[in-house]
Amino acid sequence: MIRLAAALLLVSTAACAQPAAEGCARHQGEFPPLIGGSLEAARAALDRMPGIRTIRVGAPGTPMTQDYRADRATVLVEGGVVRRITCG
């Protein structure tokens, strides 16, 4: 009976755990040092990150599709300087 209760507790705890981030999202912690730098440096860094297969570049306010792609990073550049990097 104790083993059954322990097994149920383990299964319920595992079900509550958040899944590991995939694609671009797992690298979001690496984006802040790229902000304020050049597009070339950001592109080179993003190219080395496994899971990012597409890099989309635009200026703030540029029309872009709103579809979500886990393997895509979007780099917003203004005046040659990276202002923001997002996933999707």
PDB file as gemmi writes it, atoms N, CA and C in Angstrom:
CRYST1    1.000    1.000    1.000  90.00  90.00  90.00 P 1                      
ATOM      1  N   MET A   1       0.825  -1.198   0.000  1.00  0.00           N  
ATOM      2  CA  MET A   1       0.000   0.000   0.000  1.00  0.00           C  
ATOM      3  C   MET A   1       0.869   1.262   0.000  1.00  0.00           C  
ATOM      4  N   ILE A   2       1.933   1.244   0.801  1.00  0.00           N  
ATOM      5  CA  ILE A   2       2.818   2.411   0.854  1.00  0.00           C  
ATOM      6  C   ILE A   2       3.514   2.607  -0.493  1.00  0.00           C  
ATOM      7  N   ARG A   3       3.903   1.483  -1.112  1.00  0.00           N  
ATOM      8  CA  ARG A   3       4.545   1.579  -2.421  1.00  0.00           C  
ATOM      9  C   ARG A   3       3.592   2.176  -3.459  1.00  0.00           C  
ATOM     10  N   LEU A   4       2.333   1.787  -3.413  1.00  0.00           N  
ATOM     11  CA  LEU A   4       1.348   2.313  -4.339  1.00  0.00           C  
ATOM     12  C   LEU A   4       1.178   3.813  -4.134  1.00  0.00           C  
ATOM     13  N   ALA A   5       1.096   4.251  -2.892  1.00  0.00           N  
ATOM     14  CA  ALA A   5       0.941   5.675  -2.596  1.00  0.00           C  
ATOM     15  C   ALA A   5       2.171   6.457  -3.071  1.00  0.00           C  
ATOM     16  N   ALA A   6       3.342   5.900  -2.858  1.00  0.00           N  
ATOM     17  CA  ALA A   6       4.578   6.563  -3.298  1.00  0.00           C  
ATOM     18  C   ALA A   6       4.623   6.656  -4.820  1.00  0.00           C  
ATOM     19  N   ALA A   7       4.211   5.606  -5.500  1.00  0.00           N  
ATOM     20  CA  ALA A   7       4.202   5.606  -6.967  1.00  0.00           C  
ATOM     21  C   ALA A   7       3.215   6.634  -7.502  1.00  0.00           C  
ATOM     22  N   LEU A   8       2.042   6.732  -6.896  1.00  0.00           N  
ATOM     23  CA  LEU A   8       1.050   7.714  -7.322  1.00  0.00           C  
ATOM     24  C   LEU A   8       1.547   9.139  -7.096  1.00  0.00           C  
ATOM     25  N   LEU A   9       2.214   9.361  -5.985  1.00  0.00           N  
ATOM     26  CA  LEU A   9       2.767  10.681  -5.691  1.00  0.00           C  
ATOM     27  C   LEU A   9       3.836  11.038  -6.722  1.00  0.00           C  
ATOM     28  N   LEU A  10       4.675  10.101  -7.060  1.00  0.00           N  
ATOM     29  CA  LEU A  10       5.718  10.333  -8.044  1.00  0.00           C  
ATOM     30  C   LEU A  10       5.128  10.655  -9.416  1.00  0.00           C  
ATOM     31  N   VAL A  11       4.122   9.909  -9.827  1.00  0.00           N  
ATOM     32  CA  VAL A  11       3.482  10.137 -11.122  1.00  0.00           C  
ATOM     33  C   VAL A  11       2.788  11.491 -11.146  1.00  0.00           C  
ATOM     34  N   SER A  12       2.107  11.861 -10.091  1.00  0.00           N  
ATOM     35  CA  SER A  12       1.395  13.143 -10.067  1.00  0.00           C  
ATOM     36  C   SER A  12       2.372  14.313 -10.057  1.00  0.00           C  
ATOM     37  N   THR A  13       3.512  14.154  -9.400  1.00  0.00           N  
ATOM     38  CA  THR A  13       4.524  15.205  -9.386  1.00  0.00           C  
ATOM     39  C   THR A  13       5.140  15.365 -10.768  1.00  0.00           C  
ATOM     40  N   ALA A  14       5.409  14.265 -11.438  1.00  0.00           N  
ATOM     41  CA  ALA A  14       5.983  14.318 -12.782  1.00  0.00           C  
ATOM     42  C   ALA A  14       5.020  14.973 -13.765  1.00  0.00           C  
ATOM     43  N   ALA A  15       3.745  14.764 -13.585  1.00  0.00           N  
ATOM     44  CA  ALA A  15       2.748  15.346 -14.486  1.00  0.00           C  
ATOM     45  C   ALA A  15       2.701  16.862 -14.348  1.00  0.00           C  
ATOM     46  N   CYS A  16       3.066  17.401 -13.201  1.00  0.00           N  
ATOM     47  CA  CYS A  16       3.035  18.838 -12.972  1.00  0.00           C  
ATOM     48  C   CYS A  16       4.304  19.535 -13.450  1.00  0.00           C  
ATOM     49  N   ALA A  17       5.355  18.789 -13.702  1.00  0.00           N  
ATOM     50  CA  ALA A  17       6.616  19.382 -14.133  1.00  0.00           C  
ATOM     51  C   ALA A  17       6.442  20.019 -15.509  1.00  0.00           C  
ATOM     52  N   GLN A  18       7.094  21.164 -15.700  1.00  0.00           N  
ATOM     53  CA  GLN A  18       7.003  21.842 -16.979  1.00  0.00           C  
ATOM     54  C   GLN A  18       7.926  21.160 -17.979  1.00  0.00           C  
ATOM     55  N   PRO A  19       7.479  21.049 -19.229  1.00  0.00           N  
ATOM     56  CA  PRO A  19       8.337  20.428 -20.235  1.00  0.00           C  
ATOM     57  C   PRO A  19       9.540  21.325 -20.531  1.00  0.00           C  
ATOM     58  N   ALA A  20      10.624  20.723 -20.946  1.00  0.00           N  
ATOM     59  CA  ALA A  20      11.817  21.487 -21.308  1.00  0.00           C  
ATOM     60  C   ALA A  20      11.514  22.324 -22.551  1.00  0.00           C  
ATOM     61  N   ALA A  21      12.050  23.528 -22.570  1.00  0.00           N  
ATOM     62  CA  ALA A  21      11.856  24.399 -23.725  1.00  0.00           C  
ATOM     63  C   ALA A  21      12.552  23.791 -24.940  1.00  0.00           C  
ATOM     64  N   GLU A  22      11.958  24.000 -26.088  1.00  0.00           N  
ATOM     65  CA  GLU A  22      12.512  23.464 -27.327  1.00  0.00           C  
ATOM     66  C   GLU A  22      12.828  24.598 -28.287  1.00  0.00           C  
ATOM     67  N   GLY A  23      13.594  24.281 -29.303  1.00  0.00           N  
ATOM     68  CA  GLY A  23      13.882  25.234 -30.366  1.00  0.00           C  
ATOM     69  C   GLY A  23      14.492  26.518 -29.852  1.00  0.00           C  
ATOM     70  N   CYS A  24      13.969  27.609 -30.323  1.00  0.00           N  
ATOM     71  CA  CYS A  24      14.466  28.931 -29.972  1.00  0.00           C  
ATOM     72  C   CYS A  24      14.304  29.238 -28.484  1.00  0.00           C  
ATOM     73  N   ALA A  25      13.203  28.827 -27.900  1.00  0.00           N  
ATOM     74  CA  ALA A  25      12.871  29.187 -26.514  1.00  0.00           C  
ATOM     75  C   ALA A  25      13.938  28.749 -25.508  1.00  0.00           C  
ATOM     76  N   ARG A  26      14.625  27.655 -25.791  1.00  0.00           N  
ATOM     77  CA  ARG A  26      15.627  27.191 -24.831  1.00  0.00           C  
ATOM     78  C   ARG A  26      16.863  28.081 -24.798  1.00  0.00           C  
ATOM     79  N   HIS A  27      16.976  29.025 -25.726  1.00  0.00           N  
ATOM     80  CA  HIS A  27      18.135  29.915 -25.786  1.00  0.00           C  
ATOM     81  C   HIS A  27      17.826  31.344 -25.355  1.00  0.00           C  
ATOM     82  N   GLN A  28      16.609  31.615 -24.911  1.00  0.00           N  
ATOM     83  CA  GLN A  28      16.228  32.996 -24.596  1.00  0.00           C  
ATOM     84  C   GLN A  28      17.133  33.649 -23.559  1.00  0.00           C  
ATOM     85  N   GLY A  29      17.692  32.887 -22.667  1.00  0.00           N  
ATOM     86  CA  GLY A  29      18.613  33.435 -21.676  1.00  0.00           C  
ATOM     87  C   GLY A  29      19.911  33.936 -22.280  1.00  0.00           C  
ATOM     88  N   GLU A  30      20.203  33.533 -23.503  1.00  0.00           N  
ATOM     89  CA  GLU A  30      21.416  33.958 -24.195  1.00  0.00           C  
ATOM     90  C   GLU A  30      21.207  35.213 -25.044  1.00  0.00           C  
ATOM     91  N   PHE A  31      19.985  35.710 -25.135  1.00  0.00           N  
ATOM     92  CA  PHE A  31      19.692  36.863 -25.976  1.00  0.00           C  
ATOM     93  C   PHE A  31      20.138  38.209 -25.391  1.00  0.00           C  
ATOM     94  N   PRO A  32      19.982  38.467 -24.083  1.00  0.00           N  
ATOM     95  CA  PRO A  32      20.308  39.804 -23.560  1.00  0.00           C  
ATOM     96  C   PRO A  32      21.688  40.345 -23.947  1.00  0.00           C  
ATOM     97  N   PRO A  33      22.756  39.550 -23.938  1.00  0.00           N  
ATOM     98  CA  PRO A  33      24.055  40.121 -24.334  1.00  0.00           C  
ATOM     99  C   PRO A  33      24.114  40.554 -25.806  1.00  0.00           C  
ATOM    100  N   LEU A  34      23.172  40.073 -26.622  1.00  0.00           N  
ATOM    101  CA  LEU A  34      23.164  40.419 -28.044  1.00  0.00           C  
ATOM    102  C   LEU A  34      22.455  41.738 -28.311  1.00  0.00           C  
ATOM    103  N   ILE A  35      21.617  42.172 -27.364  1.00  0.00           N  
ATOM    104  CA  ILE A  35      20.875  43.425 -27.521  1.00  0.00           C  
ATOM    105  C   ILE A  35      21.859  44.593 -27.451  1.00  0.00           C  
ATOM    106  N   GLY A  36      21.726  45.510 -28.389  1.00  0.00           N  
ATOM    107  CA  GLY A  36      22.620  46.662 -28.444  1.00  0.00           C  
ATOM    108  C   GLY A  36      23.822  46.436 -29.345  1.00  0.00           C  
ATOM    109  N   GLY A  37      23.979  45.209 -29.820  1.00  0.00           N  
ATOM    110  CA  GLY A  37      25.087  44.878 -30.719  1.00  0.00           C  
ATOM    111  C   GLY A  37      24.664  44.948 -32.175  1.00  0.00           C  
ATOM    112  N   SER A  38      25.546  44.475 -33.032  1.00  0.00           N  
ATOM    113  CA  SER A  38      25.269  44.514 -34.469  1.00  0.00           C  
ATOM    114  C   SER A  38      24.435  43.314 -34.904  1.00  0.00           C  
ATOM    115  N   LEU A  39      23.760  43.475 -36.027  1.00  0.00           N  
ATOM    116  CA  LEU A  39      22.987  42.388 -36.596  1.00  0.00           C  
ATOM    117  C   LEU A  39      23.907  41.226 -36.949  1.00  0.00           C  
ATOM    118  N   GLU A  40      25.072  41.513 -37.479  1.00  0.00           N  
ATOM    119  CA  GLU A  40      26.003  40.456 -37.876  1.00  0.00           C  
ATOM    120  C   GLU A  40      26.409  39.596 -36.676  1.00  0.00           C  
ATOM    121  N   ALA A  41      26.697  40.239 -35.548  1.00  0.00           N  
ATOM    122  CA  ALA A  41      27.083  39.494 -34.344  1.00  0.00           C  
ATOM    123  C   ALA A  41      25.914  38.659 -33.831  1.00  0.00           C  
ATOM    124  N   ALA A  42      24.707  39.232 -33.850  1.00  0.00           N  
ATOM    125  CA  ALA A  42      23.524  38.505 -33.385  1.00  0.00           C  
ATOM    126  C   ALA A  42      23.241  37.321 -34.293  1.00  0.00           C  
ATOM    127  N   ARG A  43      23.332  37.532 -35.595  1.00  0.00           N  
ATOM    128  CA  ARG A  43      23.073  36.452 -36.545  1.00  0.00           C  
ATOM    129  C   ARG A  43      24.087  35.323 -36.361  1.00  0.00           C  
ATOM    130  N   ALA A  44      25.357  35.665 -36.180  1.00  0.00           N  
ATOM    131  CA  ALA A  44      26.395  34.650 -35.979  1.00  0.00           C  
ATOM    132  C   ALA A  44      26.128  33.841 -34.712  1.00  0.00           C  
ATOM    133  N   ALA A  45      25.728  34.527 -33.639  1.00  0.00           N  
ATOM    134  CA  ALA A  45      25.441  33.833 -32.373  1.00  0.00           C  
ATOM    135  C   ALA A  45      24.210  32.940 -32.516  1.00  0.00           C  
ATOM    136  N   LEU A  46      23.161  33.437 -33.150  1.00  0.00           N  
ATOM    137  CA  LEU A  46      21.934  32.659 -33.330  1.00  0.00           C  
ATOM    138  C   LEU A  46      22.170  31.451 -34.234  1.00  0.00           C  
ATOM    139  N   ASP A  47      23.028  31.615 -35.233  1.00  0.00           N  
ATOM    140  CA  ASP A  47      23.354  30.490 -36.130  1.00  0.00           C  
ATOM    141  C   ASP A  47      23.999  29.331 -35.376  1.00  0.00           C  
ATOM    142  N   ARG A  48      24.690  29.619 -34.289  1.00  0.00           N  
ATOM    143  CA  ARG A  48      25.365  28.580 -33.499  1.00  0.00           C  
ATOM    144  C   ARG A  48      24.455  27.911 -32.478  1.00  0.00           C  
ATOM    145  N   MET A  49      23.239  28.386 -32.328  1.00  0.00           N  
ATOM    146  CA  MET A  49      22.322  27.844 -31.322  1.00  0.00           C  
ATOM    147  C   MET A  49      21.481  26.723 -31.924  1.00  0.00           C  
ATOM    148  N   PRO A  50      21.666  25.488 -31.430  1.00  0.00           N  
ATOM    149  CA  PRO A  50      20.874  24.366 -31.944  1.00  0.00           C  
ATOM    150  C   PRO A  50      19.382  24.605 -31.717  1.00  0.00           C  
ATOM    151  N   GLY A  51      18.590  24.270 -32.688  1.00  0.00           N  
ATOM    152  CA  GLY A  51      17.147  24.429 -32.561  1.00  0.00           C  
ATOM    153  C   GLY A  51      16.617  25.668 -33.250  1.00  0.00           C  
ATOM    154  N   ILE A  52      17.498  26.638 -33.561  1.00  0.00           N  
ATOM    155  CA  ILE A  52      17.074  27.819 -34.310  1.00  0.00           C  
ATOM    156  C   ILE A  52      17.433  27.561 -35.765  1.00  0.00           C  
ATOM    157  N   ARG A  53      16.401  27.386 -36.583  1.00  0.00           N  
ATOM    158  CA  ARG A  53      16.624  27.075 -37.995  1.00  0.00           C  
ATOM    159  C   ARG A  53      16.358  28.264 -38.906  1.00  0.00           C  
ATOM    160  N   THR A  54      15.585  29.236 -38.424  1.00  0.00           N  
ATOM    161  CA  THR A  54      15.240  30.405 -39.231  1.00  0.00           C  
ATOM    162  C   THR A  54      15.480  31.658 -38.412  1.00  0.00           C  
ATOM    163  N   ILE A  55      16.123  32.643 -39.019  1.00  0.00           N  
ATOM    164  CA  ILE A  55      16.324  33.945 -38.375  1.00  0.00           C  
ATOM    165  C   ILE A  55      15.635  34.989 -39.241  1.00  0.00           C  
ATOM    166  N   ARG A  56      14.645  35.645 -38.659  1.00  0.00           N  
ATOM    167  CA  ARG A  56      13.872  36.673 -39.373  1.00  0.00           C  
ATOM    168  C   ARG A  56      14.335  38.026 -38.850  1.00  0.00           C  
ATOM    169  N   VAL A  57      14.581  38.954 -39.765  1.00  0.00           N  
ATOM    170  CA  VAL A  57      15.092  40.280 -39.393  1.00  0.00           C  
ATOM    171  C   VAL A  57      14.127  41.341 -39.886  1.00  0.00           C  
ATOM    172  N   GLY A  58      13.890  42.337 -39.054  1.00  0.00           N  
ATOM    173  CA  GLY A  58      13.037  43.455 -39.430  1.00  0.00           C  
ATOM    174  C   GLY A  58      13.232  44.613 -38.479  1.00  0.00           C  
ATOM    175  N   ALA A  59      12.613  45.709 -38.809  1.00  0.00           N  
ATOM    176  CA  ALA A  59      12.635  46.889 -37.948  1.00  0.00           C  
ATOM    177  C   ALA A  59      11.372  46.897 -37.095  1.00  0.00           C  
ATOM    178  N   PRO A  60      11.402  47.572 -35.946  1.00  0.00           N  
ATOM    179  CA  PRO A  60      10.171  47.681 -35.159  1.00  0.00           C  
ATOM    180  C   PRO A  60       9.044  48.250 -36.025  1.00  0.00           C  
ATOM    181  N   GLY A  61       7.893  47.623 -35.969  1.00  0.00           N  
ATOM    182  CA  GLY A  61       6.749  48.067 -36.752  1.00  0.00           C  
ATOM    183  C   GLY A  61       6.662  47.449 -38.140  1.00  0.00           C  
ATOM    184  N   THR A  62       7.676  46.660 -38.521  1.00  0.00           N  
ATOM    185  CA  THR A  62       7.644  45.992 -39.822  1.00  0.00           C  
ATOM    186  C   THR A  62       6.560  44.925 -39.802  1.00  0.00           C  
ATOM    187  N   PRO A  63       5.685  44.893 -40.816  1.00  0.00           N  
ATOM    188  CA  PRO A  63       4.674  43.829 -40.862  1.00  0.00           C  
ATOM    189  C   PRO A  63       5.341  42.457 -40.998  1.00  0.00           C  
ATOM    190  N   MET A  64       4.928  41.525 -40.165  1.00  0.00           N  
ATOM    191  CA  MET A  64       5.436  40.154 -40.201  1.00  0.00           C  
ATOM    192  C   MET A  64       4.278  39.207 -39.906  1.00  0.00           C  
ATOM    193  N   THR A  65       4.412  37.990 -40.382  1.00  0.00           N  
ATOM    194  CA  THR A  65       3.387  37.000 -40.085  1.00  0.00           C  
ATOM    195  C   THR A  65       3.330  36.761 -38.582  1.00  0.00           C  
ATOM    196  N   GLN A  66       2.168  36.394 -38.094  1.00  0.00           N  
ATOM    197  CA  GLN A  66       1.980  36.157 -36.668  1.00  0.00           C  
ATOM    198  C   GLN A  66       1.976  34.672 -36.306  1.00  0.00           C  
ATOM    199  N   ASP A  67       2.249  33.814 -37.290  1.00  0.00           N  
ATOM    200  CA  ASP A  67       2.281  32.387 -36.991  1.00  0.00           C  
ATOM    201  C   ASP A  67       3.460  32.076 -36.075  1.00  0.00           C  
ATOM    202  N   TYR A  68       3.283  31.091 -35.214  1.00  0.00           N  
ATOM    203  CA  TYR A  68       4.338  30.725 -34.269  1.00  0.00           C  
ATOM    204  C   TYR A  68       5.133  29.561 -34.825  1.00  0.00           C  
ATOM    205  N   ARG A  69       6.435  29.714 -34.865  1.00  0.00           N  
ATOM    206  CA  ARG A  69       7.335  28.631 -35.253  1.00  0.00           C  
ATOM    207  C   ARG A  69       8.398  28.499 -34.171  1.00  0.00           C  
ATOM    208  N   ALA A  70       8.458  27.359 -33.545  1.00  0.00           N  
ATOM    209  CA  ALA A  70       9.382  27.135 -32.429  1.00  0.00           C  
ATOM    210  C   ALA A  70      10.835  27.244 -32.848  1.00  0.00           C  
ATOM    211  N   ASP A  71      11.120  27.062 -34.126  1.00  0.00           N  
ATOM    212  CA  ASP A  71      12.503  27.080 -34.592  1.00  0.00           C  
ATOM    213  C   ASP A  71      12.925  28.435 -35.167  1.00  0.00           C  
ATOM    214  N   ARG A  72      12.110  29.480 -34.972  1.00  0.00           N  
ATOM    215  CA  ARG A  72      12.406  30.782 -35.566  1.00  0.00           C  
ATOM    216  C   ARG A  72      12.730  31.825 -34.505  1.00  0.00           C  
ATOM    217  N   ALA A  73      13.791  32.599 -34.772  1.00  0.00           N  
ATOM    218  CA  ALA A  73      14.124  33.767 -33.952  1.00  0.00           C  
ATOM    219  C   ALA A  73      13.866  35.007 -34.794  1.00  0.00           C  
ATOM    220  N   THR A  74      13.295  36.029 -34.186  1.00  0.00           N  
ATOM    221  CA  THR A  74      13.053  37.294 -34.870  1.00  0.00           C  
ATOM    222  C   THR A  74      13.938  38.357 -34.239  1.00  0.00           C  
ATOM    223  N   VAL A  75      14.730  39.017 -35.068  1.00  0.00           N  
ATOM    224  CA  VAL A  75      15.653  40.055 -34.609  1.00  0.00           C  
ATOM    225  C   VAL A  75      15.129  41.395 -35.095  1.00  0.00           C  
ATOM    226  N   LEU A  76      14.827  42.285 -34.169  1.00  0.00           N  
ATOM    227  CA  LEU A  76      14.380  43.633 -34.528  1.00  0.00           C  
ATOM    228  C   LEU A  76      15.581  44.564 -34.468  1.00  0.00           C  
ATOM    229  N   VAL A  77      15.849  45.219 -35.606  1.00  0.00           N  
ATOM    230  CA  VAL A  77      17.029  46.066 -35.747  1.00  0.00           C  
ATOM    231  C   VAL A  77      16.585  47.485 -36.077  1.00  0.00           C  
ATOM    232  N   GLU A  78      17.200  48.445 -35.407  1.00  0.00           N  
ATOM    233  CA  GLU A  78      16.893  49.856 -35.649  1.00  0.00           C  
ATOM    234  C   GLU A  78      18.212  50.612 -35.724  1.00  0.00           C  
ATOM    235  N   GLY A  79      18.456  51.258 -36.864  1.00  0.00           N  
ATOM    236  CA  GLY A  79      19.702  52.002 -37.034  1.00  0.00           C  
ATOM    237  C   GLY A  79      20.939  51.116 -36.974  1.00  0.00           C  
ATOM    238  N   GLY A  80      20.802  49.876 -37.410  1.00  0.00           N  
ATOM    239  CA  GLY A  80      21.929  48.955 -37.406  1.00  0.00           C  
ATOM    240  C   GLY A  80      22.217  48.305 -36.070  1.00  0.00           C  
ATOM    241  N   VAL A  81      21.370  48.583 -35.076  1.00  0.00           N  
ATOM    242  CA  VAL A  81      21.564  48.054 -33.720  1.00  0.00           C  
ATOM    243  C   VAL A  81      20.417  47.112 -33.369  1.00  0.00           C  
ATOM    244  N   VAL A  82      20.743  45.965 -32.796  1.00  0.00           N  
ATOM    245  CA  VAL A  82      19.725  44.996 -32.376  1.00  0.00           C  
ATOM    246  C   VAL A  82      18.975  45.581 -31.177  1.00  0.00           C  
ATOM    247  N   ARG A  83      17.655  45.687 -31.303  1.00  0.00           N  
ATOM    248  CA  ARG A  83      16.823  46.246 -30.231  1.00  0.00           C  
ATOM    249  C   ARG A  83      16.069  45.158 -29.454  1.00  0.00           C  
ATOM    250  N   ARG A  84      15.781  44.037 -30.128  1.00  0.00           N  
ATOM    251  CA  ARG A  84      14.990  42.981 -29.476  1.00  0.00           C  
ATOM    252  C   ARG A  84      15.146  41.688 -30.244  1.00  0.00           C  
ATOM    253  N   ILE A  85      15.139  40.569 -29.523  1.00  0.00           N  
ATOM    254  CA  ILE A  85      15.133  39.249 -30.140  1.00  0.00           C  
ATOM    255  C   ILE A  85      14.024  38.447 -29.475  1.00  0.00           C  
ATOM    256  N   THR A  86      13.154  37.875 -30.293  1.00  0.00           N  
ATOM    257  CA  THR A  86      12.057  37.065 -29.772  1.00  0.00           C  
ATOM    258  C   THR A  86      12.027  35.731 -30.490  1.00  0.00           C  
ATOM    259  N   CYS A  87      11.299  34.811 -29.927  1.00  0.00           N  
ATOM    260  CA  CYS A  87      11.126  33.493 -30.534  1.00  0.00           C  
ATOM    261  C   CYS A  87       9.734  33.380 -31.132  1.00  0.00           C  
ATOM    262  N   GLY A  88       9.627  32.554 -32.138  1.00  0.00           N  
ATOM    263  CA  GLY A  88       8.330  32.261 -32.721  1.00  0.00           C  
ATOM    264  C   GLY A  88       8.228  32.720 -34.113  1.00  0.00           C  
TER     265      GLY A  88                                                      
END                                                                             
